[in-house]
Amino acid sequence: MPTHHLQTKNGLVPEEEDVCLFAKTNYRQQLHKFGIKTDDRRRHMYVIGKTGMGKTTLMENMVLSDIYNGHGIGLVDPHGDFAEKIINFIPPHRINDVVYFNP
């Protein structure tokens, strides 16, 4: 992704490893990946939107990005649908790291 046009507070462009990439956008007729800086994710996040706007998809993509990058996650899902979907994407080499609690 060309980063010469990006600006940040300190003038530095974040490395791709420092960003949780979760989507693509069409910018000037080119697809660009985008996401949230890892450091920003360590703070609280508030995701709002009407039904069907992609809140769960956003969370799924962020969780899967963490899993595939070898990071641990904690997931509380009161309905179970989200957890059931995510469990199907756990890489075989990470399955022994999973603790699944379903009372």
Secondary structure, 3 states (H helix, E strand, C coil): CCCCCCCCCCCCCCCHHHEEEEEEEEECCEEEEEEEEHHHHCCCCCCCCCCCCCHHHHHHHHHHHHHHCCCCCCCCCCCCHHHHHHHCCCCHHHHHHCCCCCC
